[in-house]
Amino acid sequence: MQAQIDWYATHGRLAEAPAEQVAPLRRRLLRLSTRITRDPYGKQVTDGPVARMELKEQAWGAADTHRRAS
């Protein structure tokens, strides 16, 4: 779940990043995306796409809570 939370945080920073920070943030998004899609949990469950959507929803809620606390 932490990788998905980090993905949302990085994506948010990318939206407002100055030009010199865009490339490093995009590389981070790619690394996080790879980590998320290759996670073994998604391959162990019967319905992988549903599990990934649940992960995204939980991570979005956690990331939103973190943003409000900051």
Helices and strands as residue ranges (DSSP letters): H 2-16, H 19-37, H 40-44, H 48-69
